[in-house]
């Protein structure tokens, strides 16, 4: 299979370049037609490799693509998810070659979307094409569900999944939108934290007041918000909001072991980030704190005069952006309620507070012993020569939880990117070594199933 | 004297209008020549009323004016201070008539500087002119020291005073740059709070970090500053910085009585300001809190992402503007040291803090029983029919403390404005009733001395 891939690699890369040339930036209205064009290009490619029942489903935003091939009788069915939209490109001046003119240098392909996620998604199409060419058929049933709104938080996909449970039913959902641990060390991510983002506003008077005339006798909106925000953590870095830890599991030893196996160089990381020390929940390692423990962070804060110079005002309003990362069975809506109650209880005299929910996403954790995951691990081992590790991601990909919950099926997060491929940044790229090995691993996986 | 003033009122107002037409905005470089023009106009007027030794002293900024008349042998000498510069005028669209086209309506003169301080300072010139015309001489020795930089914090006057102690020596410094309590109720302000303004910066990492990848394990610059700022006050509204109250006197009963005599309508004020309740140091009334007690206020705070929407960053820097109002014998430089020490002691792990001093000004309190003040009170009583009250201002006019300390002489703050004459705001004005009564009161005062 390896040789067969090498024979076709050049033409595969030319095809990928075509897709990468389409500036399908979902966040920018002026690129709406480009996003549509990327969907059409993919629909055509799916047809070319033998997929059937191809649909471009229009939504209020960008379209969802569906396709299937269901002729492998009594074999399992896999649902492949990916996204054909990309992040904006600014700052443009930092790109060494233009973001939508794909260029190969040093065995990497450079372009916006090269690894996130056009390049990784494309691997599945080419794996299927090769298997079909070689055997005239496929060893598994395939369904594709590809969206164009991942970079804008997938507003239209969850309702589509909800309404099409039967149609999308599968034995596993396959997603390649994560990364290896490092060159040569594959990874299957088995946990993603959930998210809850909020905005807190505090108001204490009609208008900013002069600190000479009123200072000392009236509430100050910045003092008030400081007082509230300072109640969120105790001296051990634990979140001091009542019931916040409801649903947070005590990590099993096996999970702690899986976390400990992921390389985490504290000394190097401190240097790179310019931090004096790590700082978090007592009783957990930094690697655990950023992956399997929940957080509450203030992401931004503003109030009063903060320009050049000085203004002797008593601020009448202030606001803070606050977010949580959630784990286990924590529910964003419940956690929001607890935080709201906590803020009400801790609001000082004269502070009118208002909390607003902005973003929610459930956490998800997958069992690395699930046979669908273990077979993916076998495929990785065959191609890369080592078994994958099982990292727990600190970030959130809310759609993973939706697939897992609504379709009631394991999700296999097989990453083929590398951690430093500049996703969401200038000079995004994808290593060609993993382009070839990715196709090979997917072929192996399908054959093992 | 009253009739004599009425006879000349029209021509006096025409003269004042000439001065008010000069847009002498000290803060704006494009008005530098206008500030100079106002100084020249005043120098000419001082000459016209018989003043001698007139000097326009150039500085690095705008000029200082000096003039004197020292022929009242064995009589006391008064030094009259005022300023001929004005505040900027924006928002221009809110002015009912243009700020530099003085207009009289409803017995008020409208223009930028009408009450602060061209109008009030002009009263002294006209009082002297009338006395001189009537008697051919003056009952006191007069010195004028008028500046053009009061609205930009008087950078050049204190060193001038320091260098010219002998030249400026007097039995009292007279300043009319404050206000009556209300129509018909005169006031001599006998205390001004000092000021100390600072900026605190906190840094925790090289760059903002992603809250998914690092959330839970690294310091957050907003958390850090919140933790520091929340240590400044205890639960009784007292400032919890060690040694902060050094030099703060326990208010004497007479002082508390003088404060209590000033009308302070708590109910009305709460409504007007839109505050739920007053909030300050336990054990003092709001009227005391804003006048004879020191404060520490956060005037502004910023850190992380605070625009529309959401960004899941862990902020790497934050900053706060902090200021104190000081009383009694508190020294701004000492207080700054105590605050710096306090911040160092209370900085959490991983926070690199930096404090910068921006503004300092000493507090001043004057004894209402001083004969120079009591004679001013007599003059007020003769003209207004009631004795003045002795308010303690919550704000700061640092030059008052400089005169008081360097010349070692009482400062008599005889206000003739009214509290709602829109100083520093659109539609600034000055009531003509107090224009006439002001001139009369000053004449009476000079004759009493």
Interface residues (C-beta under 8 A of the other chain):
Chain A: X193 X195 X197 X199 X204 X205 X206 X207 X209 X210 X211 X212 X213 X214 X215 X216 X217 X218 X219 X220 X222 X223 X226 X227 X229 X230 X233 X272 X273 X274 X275 X276 X277 X278 X279 X280 X281 X286 X287 X289 X290 X293 X294 X295 X297 X298 X299 X300 X301 X302 X303 X304 X305 X306 X309 X310 X311 X312 X313 X314 X315 X316 X318 X319 X320 X321 X323 X325 X348 X349 X350 X352 X358 X359 X393 X394 X395 X396
Chain B: X193 X195 X197 X199 X204 X205 X206 X207 X209 X210 X211 X212 X213 X214 X215 X216 X217 X218 X219 X220 X222 X223 X226 X227 X229 X230 X233 X272 X273 X274 X275 X276 X277 X278 X279 X280 X281 X286 X287 X289 X290 X293 X294 X295 X297 X298 X299 X300 X301 X302 X303 X304 X305 X306 X309 X310 X311 X312 X313 X314 X315 X316 X318 X319 X320 X321 X323 X325 X348 X349 X350 X352 X358 X359 X393 X394 X395 X396
